[in-house]
């Protein structure tokens, strides 16, 4: 594992390696080793009929929040990638920003596993959705974690 990173370092890394998050209005509000809180700002582009935020966006928020929590635990490794994500939608996300609270439950040599609670940012603790996810971790000896390595089949 690498040295601990600051919240500012994590945010700069995300801006450079996951620019789609900023484009969607997702940002990291808090991070510490193994934990992160991400916010998805409400925007009319992401609203479905009935005023609901679309499920794919909620899944992106959950995935991003766990990525932030894992990186805050293992260091800035761009090639830590989602290998599995399961989401249960519990109630509609309506009327404001959504927060995702991600917690790393286990980090192994090759995989990290965690859970994410999604709730409306305007208060209350009622879950909008609950997710669990696994991330494949890059090889420990990888020198350049920001570039995929050759598989030798190109």
PLY file of the C-alpha trace (Angstrom):
ply
format ascii 1.0
element vertex 154
property float x
property float y
property float z
element edge 153
property int vertex1
property int vertex2
end_header
0.00 0.00 0.00
1.11 3.52 -0.72
1.35 6.45 1.65
-1.91 8.10 2.61
-3.17 10.81 0.30
-4.84 14.10 1.11
-8.34 15.03 0.03
-6.89 17.69 -2.28
-4.57 15.13 -3.94
-7.50 12.78 -4.52
-9.61 15.56 -6.07
-6.79 16.60 -8.43
-6.26 12.96 -9.42
-9.96 12.51 -10.20
-10.02 15.69 -12.31
-7.19 14.29 -14.43
-8.15 10.60 -14.58
-11.97 10.66 -14.39
-13.08 13.94 -16.02
-16.54 12.49 -16.70
-17.29 12.86 -12.98
-16.95 16.64 -13.13
-19.02 16.69 -16.34
-21.81 14.82 -14.51
-21.63 17.08 -11.45
-20.11 14.41 -9.17
-17.44 15.50 -6.71
-15.69 14.15 -3.66
-16.78 16.02 -0.53
-14.88 14.03 2.07
-12.23 11.34 2.12
-10.15 9.48 4.64
-8.54 6.04 4.45
-11.22 3.56 3.41
-14.08 6.07 3.39
-15.41 8.75 1.05
-18.49 10.88 0.53
-19.40 11.93 -3.01
-22.12 14.38 -4.04
-24.10 14.38 -7.30
-25.53 17.80 -7.94
-29.07 17.81 -9.25
-29.23 18.97 -12.86
-32.19 18.92 -15.27
-30.14 16.84 -17.74
-30.30 13.84 -15.39
-34.02 13.96 -14.56
-36.45 11.31 -15.79
-40.22 11.73 -16.06
-41.69 12.14 -12.59
-38.70 14.20 -11.47
-36.57 11.14 -10.65
-32.81 11.10 -11.06
-31.97 8.29 -13.49
-30.69 4.99 -12.12
-27.58 4.86 -14.28
-26.42 8.13 -12.76
-26.99 6.79 -9.26
-24.90 3.75 -10.17
-22.15 6.03 -11.48
-22.25 7.98 -8.21
-21.97 4.78 -6.16
-19.12 3.46 -8.31
-17.24 6.76 -8.10
-17.68 7.02 -4.33
-16.21 3.58 -3.75
-13.34 4.35 -6.17
-12.60 7.43 -4.03
-12.71 5.39 -0.81
-10.44 2.69 -2.23
-7.91 5.20 -3.56
-7.89 6.93 -0.18
-6.88 3.55 1.27
-4.40 2.20 -1.31
-3.06 5.39 -2.93
-3.56 6.92 -6.35
-3.78 3.94 -8.69
-5.74 4.74 -11.84
-5.96 1.11 -12.90
-8.01 0.03 -9.89
-11.16 -0.85 -11.85
-14.69 -2.00 -11.09
-15.10 -5.74 -11.41
-18.64 -6.00 -9.97
-21.38 -3.61 -8.87
-24.78 -4.50 -7.43
-27.33 -1.83 -6.62
-30.67 -2.06 -4.87
-32.91 0.96 -5.54
-35.01 1.54 -2.42
-36.91 4.77 -3.18
-36.88 7.47 -5.86
-34.14 10.09 -5.74
-36.20 13.26 -6.13
-35.76 16.92 -5.38
-32.09 17.60 -4.83
-28.51 16.47 -4.62
-27.64 12.89 -3.71
-24.83 11.83 -1.38
-22.99 8.52 -1.60
-21.19 7.32 1.52
-18.70 4.62 0.58
-16.88 2.35 2.97
-14.16 -0.15 2.11
-14.87 -3.44 3.86
-11.84 -5.44 2.70
-8.68 -4.87 0.69
-6.85 -7.95 -0.49
-3.89 -8.47 -2.78
-6.01 -8.45 -5.97
-9.49 -7.21 -4.96
-11.10 -4.55 -2.81
-14.71 -4.81 -1.65
-17.02 -2.19 -0.22
-20.52 -0.86 0.25
-22.18 2.40 -0.62
-25.22 4.09 0.93
-26.99 6.68 -1.24
-29.28 9.26 0.35
-30.71 12.66 -0.42
-28.37 15.47 0.66
-31.13 17.66 2.10
-31.30 15.67 5.30
-32.70 12.50 6.66
-31.09 9.10 6.72
-33.56 7.22 4.50
-31.61 5.32 1.88
-32.33 5.97 -1.77
-30.18 2.98 -2.73
-27.65 0.53 -1.35
-24.79 -0.90 -3.39
-21.93 -3.32 -2.97
-18.98 -3.46 -5.30
-15.64 -5.11 -5.96
-12.61 -3.51 -7.57
-9.75 -5.33 -9.27
-6.48 -3.86 -8.04
-3.39 -3.36 -10.18
-0.34 -5.55 -9.68
1.77 -4.35 -6.77
4.88 -4.25 -8.96
3.27 -2.07 -11.64
5.51 0.93 -12.21
3.01 3.12 -14.09
-0.48 2.62 -12.70
-1.96 5.25 -15.00
-1.38 3.31 -18.22
-2.76 -0.13 -19.06
0.02 -2.64 -19.60
0.45 -4.59 -22.78
-1.06 -8.05 -22.81
1.39 -9.12 -25.50
-1.45 -9.81 -27.94
-1.40 -6.49 -29.77
0 1
1 2
2 3
3 4
4 5
5 6
6 7
7 8
8 9
9 10
10 11
11 12
12 13
13 14
14 15
15 16
16 17
17 18
18 19
19 20
20 21
21 22
22 23
23 24
24 25
25 26
26 27
27 28
28 29
29 30
30 31
31 32
32 33
33 34
34 35
35 36
36 37
37 38
38 39
39 40
40 41
41 42
42 43
43 44
44 45
45 46
46 47
47 48
48 49
49 50
50 51
51 52
52 53
53 54
54 55
55 56
56 57
57 58
58 59
59 60
60 61
61 62
62 63
63 64
64 65
65 66
66 67
67 68
68 69
69 70
70 71
71 72
72 73
73 74
74 75
75 76
76 77
77 78
78 79
79 80
80 81
81 82
82 83
83 84
84 85
85 86
86 87
87 88
88 89
89 90
90 91
91 92
92 93
93 94
94 95
95 96
96 97
97 98
98 99
99 100
100 101
101 102
102 103
103 104
104 105
105 106
106 107
107 108
108 109
109 110
110 111
111 112
112 113
113 114
114 115
115 116
116 117
117 118
118 119
119 120
120 121
121 122
122 123
123 124
124 125
125 126
126 127
127 128
128 129
129 130
130 131
131 132
132 133
133 134
134 135
135 136
136 137
137 138
138 139
139 140
140 141
141 142
142 143
143 144
144 145
145 146
146 147
147 148
148 149
149 150
150 151
151 152
152 153
